[in-house]
Amino acid sequence: MSVPQSIQDQEIRTSLKTLVRGLTQGNRSEEYEGYKALYKIGPNEIRYVSGLVSLLRDINEVEAEGVARQLIENGCDNTVKQLVTSICSFTLTDYLMYDIQGIKVYEHKELFKHDVRSKLERWLNNVPGKDLKEIERIYVITYDGRDRAGSYRPILFTIELVWYNPFSRHDPFSWFLLQNIERTLYHEIGHHVHRHSFGQIPEQEQEADAYARCLMKISHPVLAKIVHGINMVLHLLGLKKKVGLQ
């Protein structure tokens, strides 16, 4: 027999309060008690634990590592172990921190040869100031093999930008990859401008894509004119498919 949703919601709230109280007061027994209760409710509630550890890491990396270590030592589920280990593997000591237009930028130190800062400054100059308001952080990270170019976190207003360009700046492929990184940045800012929610929602992705295209036209006006000319030729030839700045 399943537990009524209202009762389960109350159990979740109570368990979260216990976990948060343990985290804020340094009471490890309450931390573990809250975690156990949440995990018992169901695997979907694992996200609360990982979310709170992630938040704590942003506030204090040392404390987050202590909480993660305690959870692992007390025999937490392997899924939780992998999540908190991944969360705590991120450390700001691996990043250079600087400010661009009031936004804190964290650039991975392994990218020092890519002149990331000057490129970000140039690209962000194409963005209207009002569209950058409330963006808290931009993390520029290295490519880790996963199929992703960037992400936007609502509520926290942070952007993660994957910098993947293994070619030298004289290689033609380097130019194309930089175009993709630039477009991804604009795409994620588009999510921020429209205050999109979590998840890969087609309508949201279309709005972010449209925003990115507008800024790419501003950033590359000559290329935009060439693309427009190609589209005019296609139209005259009766071909409806359009070429666009991606």
C-alpha positions in Angstrom: 0.0 0.0 0.0 1.5 3.3 -1.1 1.8 6.3 1.3 -0.5 9.2 0.6 1.3 12.1 -1.1 0.4 14.6 1.6 1.9 12.3 4.3 5.0 11.7 2.2 5.4 15.5 1.5 5.3 16.1 5.3 7.9 13.4 5.9 10.2 15.0 3.2 9.8 18.4 4.8 10.6 17.0 8.3 13.6 15.1 7.0 14.9 18.1 5.2 14.6 20.3 8.3 16.6 17.7 10.2 19.3 17.5 7.5 19.5 21.3 7.2 19.7 21.7 11.0 22.4 19.2 11.2 24.3 20.9 8.4 24.0 24.4 9.8 24.7 23.4 13.4 27.5 20.9 12.7 25.5 18.1 14.2 26.7 15.1 12.3 24.2 12.7 13.8 21.3 14.9 12.6 22.9 15.2 9.2 22.9 11.4 8.9 19.5 11.0 10.4 18.0 13.4 7.9 19.8 11.7 5.0 18.7 8.2 6.1 15.1 9.4 6.3 15.2 11.0 2.8 16.8 8.0 1.3 14.2 5.7 2.9 11.4 7.7 1.3 12.7 7.0 -2.2 15.6 7.3 -4.6 14.2 10.5 -6.1 14.9 12.3 -2.8 18.7 11.7 -3.3 18.6 15.0 -5.2 18.0 16.9 -1.9 21.1 15.5 -0.4 23.3 16.2 -3.4 21.8 19.7 -3.8 22.5 20.6 -0.1 26.0 19.3 -0.3 26.5 21.3 -3.5 25.2 24.4 -1.8 27.4 23.8 1.2 30.4 23.4 -1.1 29.8 26.8 -2.6 29.8 28.3 0.9 32.6 26.3 2.5 34.5 23.6 0.6 36.1 22.2 3.8 32.7 21.7 5.5 31.3 20.1 2.4 34.1 17.6 2.2 33.5 16.8 5.9 29.8 16.2 5.3 30.5 14.0 2.3 33.1 12.0 4.1 30.7 11.4 7.0 28.0 10.2 4.7 30.4 7.8 2.9 31.8 6.5 6.2 28.3 5.8 7.5 27.6 3.6 4.5 25.5 5.7 2.2 24.0 4.4 -1.0 26.5 4.1 -3.9 24.5 6.6 -6.0 24.9 9.2 -3.2 28.5 8.3 -2.8 29.2 9.0 -6.5 27.2 12.2 -6.4 28.9 13.8 -3.4 32.3 12.6 -4.5 31.8 14.3 -7.9 30.5 17.4 -6.2 33.5 17.7 -3.8 36.0 17.0 -6.6 35.4 20.5 -7.7 37.6 23.0 -5.9 38.2 26.7 -6.5 41.9 26.2 -6.1 41.8 24.8 -9.7 40.4 28.0 -11.1 41.5 31.5 -11.8 38.9 34.1 -10.7 38.3 37.5 -12.3 35.5 39.9 -12.9 33.9 40.9 -16.2 31.1 43.4 -16.2 30.2 42.6 -12.6 30.1 38.8 -13.2 32.5 36.5 -11.4 34.3 34.3 -13.9 36.0 31.1 -12.8 38.4 29.8 -15.4 40.1 26.4 -15.1 43.8 26.9 -14.8 44.4 24.3 -17.5 43.0 26.7 -20.0 45.7 29.4 -19.5 47.0 29.0 -23.1 43.6 29.7 -24.7 43.4 33.5 -23.9 39.9 32.8 -22.4 39.5 36.1 -20.6 40.0 38.4 -23.6 37.6 36.3 -25.7 34.9 36.4 -23.0 35.3 40.1 -22.6 34.8 40.6 -26.3 31.8 38.3 -26.5 30.1 39.7 -23.4 30.5 43.2 -24.9 28.0 42.1 -27.5 25.4 41.3 -24.9 23.0 44.2 -23.7 23.9 45.1 -20.1 20.4 44.5 -18.9 20.6 40.9 -20.1 23.7 40.2 -17.9 22.0 41.5 -14.7 21.8 39.0 -11.9 24.2 36.5 -13.6 26.2 35.4 -10.5 29.0 33.3 -12.0 30.4 31.9 -15.2 32.4 28.7 -14.8 34.7 28.0 -17.8 35.6 24.3 -17.5 37.7 21.8 -19.5 36.2 19.1 -21.7 35.7 15.9 -19.8 34.4 13.7 -22.6 30.7 14.2 -21.9 28.4 15.3 -24.7 27.7 18.8 -23.4 28.7 22.3 -24.4 27.3 24.3 -21.5 24.5 24.6 -19.0 22.5 27.2 -17.1 21.3 26.9 -13.5 18.1 28.8 -12.8 17.7 30.3 -9.3 21.5 30.3 -8.8 21.9 32.2 -12.1 25.2 30.5 -13.0 26.5 29.4 -16.4 28.9 26.6 -17.1 30.8 26.8 -20.3 32.8 23.9 -21.7 36.0 25.1 -23.4 36.8 22.5 -26.0 39.4 23.6 -28.6 42.4 21.3 -28.9 43.6 23.0 -32.1 46.1 25.8 -32.5 44.8 29.2 -33.2 46.1 29.0 -36.8 44.1 25.8 -37.5 40.8 26.5 -39.4 39.0 24.0 -37.0 39.9 26.2 -34.1 37.8 29.0 -35.6 34.8 26.8 -35.9 35.1 25.5 -32.4 35.4 29.0 -31.0 32.3 29.9 -32.9 30.5 27.0 -31.1 31.8 28.1 -27.7 30.7 31.7 -28.3 27.3 30.6 -29.5 26.9 28.3 -26.4 27.6 31.3 -24.2 24.9 33.3 -25.8 22.5 30.3 -25.7 23.0 30.0 -21.9 22.6 33.7 -21.5 19.3 33.4 -23.5 18.1 30.9 -20.9 18.9 33.5 -18.2 17.1 36.4 -20.1 14.0 34.3 -20.5 14.3 33.0 -16.9 13.9 29.5 -18.0 13.3 26.6 -15.6 15.3 23.4 -15.2 15.2 20.7 -17.9 15.6 20.3 -21.7 12.2 21.8 -22.7 11.9 22.2 -26.5 10.2 25.7 -26.3 12.9 27.0 -24.0 15.7 25.6 -26.2 14.2 27.3 -29.2 14.0 30.7 -27.4 17.6 30.3 -26.3 18.7 29.4 -29.8 16.9 32.4 -31.2 18.7 34.7 -28.7 22.0 33.2 -29.6 21.4 33.7 -33.3 20.7 37.4 -32.8 23.9 37.9 -30.9 26.0 35.9 -33.4 24.7 38.2 -36.1 25.9 41.2 -34.1 29.3 39.6 -33.3 29.9 38.4 -36.9 28.1 41.0 -39.2 30.1 40.0 -42.4 29.3 36.4 -41.9 25.7 37.3 -41.3 25.5 39.1 -44.6 27.1 36.1 -46.4 24.5 33.8 -44.8 21.7 36.3 -45.8 23.0 36.2 -49.4 23.0 32.4 -49.5 19.4 32.4 -48.2 18.4 34.9 -50.9 19.9 32.6 -53.6 18.2 29.6 -52.1 14.9 31.5 -52.2 15.3 32.5 -55.8 16.1 28.9 -56.7 12.9 27.8 -54.9 14.7 26.0 -52.1 13.0 26.7 -48.8 15.7 25.4 -46.4 17.5 28.3 -44.8 21.1 28.5 -43.7 21.7 30.1 -40.3 24.4 31.2 -38.0 24.6 28.4 -35.5 
